[in-house]
């Protein structure tokens, strides 16, 4: 099964919009669509997990630590951290590559970093 994604509140929505335009088949929920705006990181991780989605964030400082604690108690669908320095087009390319070439099961309890 192809990965499904959930953006957190700090993720650049221009990337989400660009992904949807470029690859309409991708299942990528914005922070707004996922109702995660204003939630603390552990709740965002829980929300993504319960929706069977990989969390996508720019937050390299706090998400990895929260993720490590989260997977101590239950499995997660995974996390992708996208560098804020990565240009929007390159971020879109890399996320489409992740979506097209990996299976959702490969991301369970895994954290990945972009650029690739």
N, C-alpha and C positions, 0 to 999 in steps of 0.2 A: 504494500500500500504506500502511496506517495505521502510524504510528510505534509502536515497541515500546520499552519503557523499562527501565533498570537503575538502581536506587538505590545510592548509595555508602553507606559505613558511617555517615556523619554525618547522613544524611537521616532525618527524623522518620518513624518507622514508622507512626505514627498516620495520616499522610497516605496511605501505601501501603494500609493496611487500609481507610480511608475510600473511597479510589478504587475498590478492588475491590468494596466493598459497593454503591457508588453506580452503578458501570458495570462489571458483570461481564465484559463483552467486552474490556475494556482489558487489554493484555499488559504488566504492570508487575511486574518481578521485584524483590523486596526484596534488601537487601544479603546477608541470610542465604541466600536462595534462589540468589543469584548467586555465592555463595562468595567475596565480596570483602572480608569483614571482616578487618582486619589487614594488608591489602595496601597498598603505597605507591601514591600517586596514578597514576603512569605505568602500573602494572600494572592498576589498576582501569579506566583508559581503554582499555588493550589488551583486557581481558576484555570490556568492553562492546562494543568494536568487533568483536571476533571473534564475538560473539553477535548482531551486527547490531542493537544496541540503543543508544538515546540515553541517555547518562549523566545522571542527575538528582542534584543535590547542593545543599546549602546553602553550600558552601565558596566564597566569593567571593575569598578571599585566595590560595589556591594552585592551585586547579583551572584557572582561566583561563591561567595561565602554563604549566602542564604541558600543557594542551590545545594551546596555540600551538606548543610544541616537538613534541608528538606529531604534529600534522598537517604538520610539515615533512618527516617521513619516510614518511607514509602517510595515506590518507584516513581520516576518522573519521565515525561516524554522527551525531555532534553531541553537544552538552551543553546542558542546561537548568539554570540556577542559580535556585533558589527562595529568596527572601528569608526569613530566619529570623523577621523581623517580620511576615510575612504570616500571617494567621489560618489555621488548618487548613482550615476550610470554603472560604475564598477560594483557598487553594492547590489544593484538590481541584477547584474550579470552573475555575481557570485551566489546570490540567493536562488536564482533560477537554476543554476548548476546544482546546488544542493538539492533542490526540489526534484530535478529531472534525473539525477544519478544516484540518489540514495533512497533507501526504504525507511519508513517511519520507525521500524523496529531497530534500526541501526543507531538511533538517537536515544534510546532508553538509557537514562542515567548518565548521559554524556553531555559534555559542554564542548562546543566548537567555536573557533574564532575566525572571523573574516577580516582582512582578505585571506583568501586561500593561499 
